Amino acid sequence: MTRLQRDDTEERYRNAIDPLWARPETILTPRFALAPLRRPEFEAYLYAYDEFQRAWRLPEPSAPLLYYERRALQALYLKGLAYDAASYVWGTLWLVLDRASGVETARLFYKGAPRLRAVEVAYSVRRAARNSGVMTETLRAACEWLRARDDADVMLAETTVKNAASQRVLEKVGFQRARATKAYLLWRWTAR
């Protein structure tokens, strides 16, 4: 890599990600920034995506939300309105952005504040970013973030029985099967 190429990548990185650097709640991995959306940003993401994309300087639009994804995120948004500024991370969407390009590669969210020291996580990966370790790296970072917190030490995740790819990701990160039904598997990761 030449000096010019390195500088170009650094400049694109700064332009794409700088708005997130000031946030103490942003989680950084070697390849990604996991950034929780604040309430107005989450609202813009759902209802005015073009404005959100410009404000965050995203280089390309995310894949459009599917109907069931939009409904789930709207429910999360409404539930998240009950959280205060200190606990909003449990009721918002976390974007997973590629640190080099600023492209949104995945989404992650918690299904509410910790109950009995446990939180449930859900996630999706853009089709173009699948099978590249995005979610493995993201979930490992989310687990380490949880390990450092005082309010939770168990992370749960649910997959369908047929979703072998998601099951492999959870196994790589260290989740254990906790329960199974005909259609779903519940996974558990414990910090301590």
LINDA-V45046 format. One record per pair of residues at least 12 apart in sequence whose C-alpha atoms are under 8 Angstrom apart, sorted by the first residue. I is the first residue (numbers start at 1). J is the second residue. D is the distance in whole Angstrom. If there is no record, write none. Layout:
# LINDA-V45046
i->{I I}
j->{J J}
d->{D D}
This chain:
# LINDA-V45046
i->{9 9 10 12 12 13 13 13 13 15 16 16 16 16 16 16 17 17 17 17 19 20 27 27 27 28 29 29 29 31 31 31 32 32 32 32 32 33 33 33 33 33 34 34 34 34 34 35 35 35 35 36 36 36 36 36 37 37 37 37 38 38 39 39 39 42 42 42 43 46 46 46 57 58 58 58 59 59 59 60 62 62 63 73 76 76 76 77 77 79 79 80 80 87 89 90 90 90 90 90 90 91 91 91 91 91 92 92 93 93 93 93 94 94 94 95 95 96 96 104 105 105 105 105 106 106 106 106 106 106 106 107 107 107 108 108 108 108 109 109 109 110 114 114 116 117 117 117 117 118 118 118 118 118 119 119 119 119 120 120 120 121 121 121 122 122 135 136 136 136 136 139 140 143 143 143 146 147 147 153 153 153 154 154 154 154 155 155 155 156 156 156 156 157 157 157 158 158 158 158 159 159 159 159 160 160 160 161 161 161 161 162 170 174 175 175 175 175 176 176}
j->{100 101 100 100 101 99 100 101 102 57 56 57 58 59 101 102 56 57 99 102 56 35 141 142 145 141 137 138 141 98 99 100 96 97 98 99 138 95 96 97 98 99 94 95 96 97 138 94 95 96 97 89 92 93 94 95 92 93 94 95 88 92 77 81 92 77 92 93 77 70 73 74 102 102 103 104 101 102 103 103 104 126 126 93 91 92 111 91 92 91 112 92 112 113 110 109 110 111 112 113 114 109 110 111 112 113 109 110 107 108 109 110 107 108 109 107 108 108 138 126 125 126 129 134 123 124 125 126 129 134 135 123 124 125 121 122 123 124 121 122 123 122 151 152 152 151 152 153 154 152 153 154 155 156 152 154 155 156 155 156 157 155 156 157 157 158 169 169 170 172 173 173 173 155 189 191 191 191 192 190 191 192 188 189 190 191 188 189 190 186 187 188 189 186 187 188 184 185 186 187 184 185 186 187 183 184 185 182 183 184 185 183 187 189 187 188 189 190 188 189}
d->{7 8 8 7 7 6 5 6 7 7 7 6 6 8 7 5 8 8 7 6 7 7 7 8 8 8 7 8 7 6 6 7 6 5 5 5 8 8 6 5 7 6 6 6 5 6 8 5 5 7 8 6 6 6 4 6 6 6 6 7 7 7 8 8 7 7 7 7 7 7 8 7 8 6 6 8 8 7 6 7 6 8 7 8 6 7 7 7 6 6 8 6 8 8 8 7 5 7 5 5 8 7 6 7 5 7 6 7 7 6 5 8 6 5 6 5 6 7 8 8 6 5 6 8 7 6 4 6 8 8 8 5 5 6 7 6 4 7 6 5 6 6 7 6 8 6 4 6 6 6 6 4 6 7 7 6 5 6 6 4 6 7 6 5 6 8 7 6 7 7 6 7 6 7 8 7 7 5 8 6 5 7 7 6 5 6 6 5 7 7 5 5 6 6 5 7 7 6 5 6 6 5 7 8 6 4 6 7 5 5 6 8 8 6 6 5 4 8 5 6}
